[in-house]
């Protein structure tokens, strides 16, 4: 008896990357005494990385054409 493999829908990793960026930015910002600027930069970088991963996995944000 063989098992059929089911391919599930790809899930977005954008929110996870943004959250990881927030916590890394919080730690680095506290170390560098510039909390808001460093946190903003790292969260934006996390969002960019998450978007690129989602784009590679075929996840779209908005309507499909």
N, C-alpha and C positions, 0 to 999 in steps of 0.2 A: 504494500500500500504506500503510495507516494503522497506527499503533501503538496498542495498547490501553494505557490508563493504569491502573496498579495502585495502589490505595491501600493502603499498608502499615499495620501496627498502629502506633498512637501509642506513642512511647517516653517513659519517665518522665524528667523533668528535675530531680526532687527531689535526687538525689545530687549532680548537678552544681552546683546552687544551694547546697547545704550545703558543698561543697568550696570554692566561690568565697567563701562567707561565712567559712569557716575562715581562708583566706589573707588576706582583707581584714581580718578581726578580728585576725590575728596582726600585721599591719603597723600598724594603728591602735592596737592595744593597746601595742605597743612605743613608739610615738610619745607616747602619753598616760600612760605609766608605770603602766598598770593592765591587765595582759595578760589575766588570766583573766576578769574581768568583761566587758570589751569584746568579747573573743573569744566568750564565751557568748552575749551579746546579738546579735552580728552573725550567728552560726551559727543561732540561733533565728529571726532575721529571714529568713535565706536559706532555711531549711526552710519557713517560712510562705509565702514567695513561690513556692517550688517546688511546694508542695502546692496552692496556688491555680491555678497554671498547669496542673498535672496534672488537677485537678478540671475545669477548663475544657476540656481535651482528652479528657475521658471516661475517665481512668485511675482505677481504684478500688483501694483497699488493703483486702483482705479479701474476704469472700464477697459475691456479688451476690444481691440479693433479688428 
